[in-house]
Amino acid sequence: MTHLLLLAALLGPTAATAADSTPETRAEISAAGFGTSIALSGEYAFVGEPRGPSGVVHVYRRGTAGWRSASKLTAANGTANDGFGASVAADGPTLLVGRIGAPNG
């Protein structure tokens, strides 16, 4: 529940909410795992979406108009169902991203 409240605060009124999205949209977001992991650092928020064709970490930046999408991060060597974004941790300029399907070594 904490993740949902944080996401609502990050995305604010400009983003679609569960109330005004279609069941298909909600199912797609849920299936992709959006919000599985969240980290905050300064004016940035990082939101993991590890499921789907390949994982993604969404980057949001807080500005005078609120939180806005800044970019999306993917693994340079990503593969289908790699789980990239399953965990995120941020400290200052450093971001660590976990990947469930990463090969050993």
C-alpha positions in Angstrom: 0.0 0.0 0.0 2.9 2.4 0.7 4.1 2.0 -2.8 0.7 2.9 -4.2 0.5 6.0 -2.1 4.0 7.1 -3.1 3.2 6.5 -6.8 0.0 8.6 -6.5 2.0 11.4 -4.9 4.7 11.2 -7.6 2.4 11.0 -10.6 0.0 13.6 -9.3 -3.1 14.8 -11.1 -1.6 14.7 -14.6 -1.3 11.0 -14.6 -4.1 8.5 -15.2 -5.5 7.1 -12.1 -7.1 3.7 -11.5 -10.5 5.5 -11.4 -10.2 6.9 -14.9 -8.2 4.1 -16.6 -9.8 1.1 -18.4 -9.6 -2.4 -17.0 -7.3 -3.3 -19.8 -4.9 -0.5 -18.9 -4.9 -1.4 -15.2 -4.3 -5.1 -16.2 -1.4 -4.1 -18.4 0.2 -1.9 -15.7 -0.3 -4.7 -13.1 1.1 -7.4 -15.4 4.2 -5.3 -16.2 4.9 -4.9 -12.5 5.0 -1.1 -12.5 5.9 0.1 -9.0 7.4 -3.2 -7.9 10.3 -1.2 -6.6 10.7 2.5 -5.8 13.6 4.7 -4.7 13.9 8.4 -4.1 17.0 10.6 -4.3 16.8 14.4 -4.2 14.5 15.5 -6.9 14.4 12.1 -8.6 12.2 9.1 -8.2 12.9 5.7 -9.8 10.1 3.3 -10.3 10.8 -0.3 -11.4 8.7 -2.3 -13.9 10.5 -5.6 -14.1 7.9 -7.8 -15.9 7.0 -7.7 -19.6 9.1 -8.1 -22.7 12.1 -6.6 -20.8 12.4 -4.7 -17.6 12.4 -0.9 -17.3 13.1 1.7 -14.6 11.1 4.9 -15.1 12.8 8.1 -13.9 10.7 11.0 -12.7 12.0 14.4 -11.8 10.3 16.8 -9.4 10.1 20.4 -10.8 8.0 23.5 -10.1 5.0 21.9 -11.9 5.3 18.6 -10.0 6.7 15.2 -11.0 7.3 14.6 -14.7 8.7 11.7 -16.6 12.4 12.3 -17.3 13.5 9.0 -18.9 13.3 5.2 -19.0 16.3 3.0 -18.2 16.8 -0.4 -19.7 19.6 -2.9 -19.3 22.2 -2.6 -22.1 22.3 -6.4 -22.3 18.7 -6.9 -21.5 16.8 -10.0 -22.6 13.2 -11.0 -22.6 11.8 -11.5 -19.1 15.1 -10.4 -17.5 13.5 -8.8 -14.4 15.4 -5.6 -14.8 14.0 -3.1 -12.2 12.9 -5.8 -9.7 14.8 -3.7 -7.1 16.1 -0.2 -7.1 18.2 1.8 -4.6 19.4 5.4 -4.9 21.9 7.4 -2.9 22.9 10.8 -4.3 24.1 10.3 -7.9 24.3 6.5 -7.6 21.4 4.2 -8.7 21.6 0.5 -8.3 19.1 -1.7 -10.2 18.4 -5.3 -9.5 17.7 -7.8 -12.2 16.1 -11.2 -11.3 17.0 -12.9 -14.5 20.6 -11.9 -14.5 23.0 -14.7 -15.4 25.6 -15.6 -12.7 29.1 -14.4 -13.2 
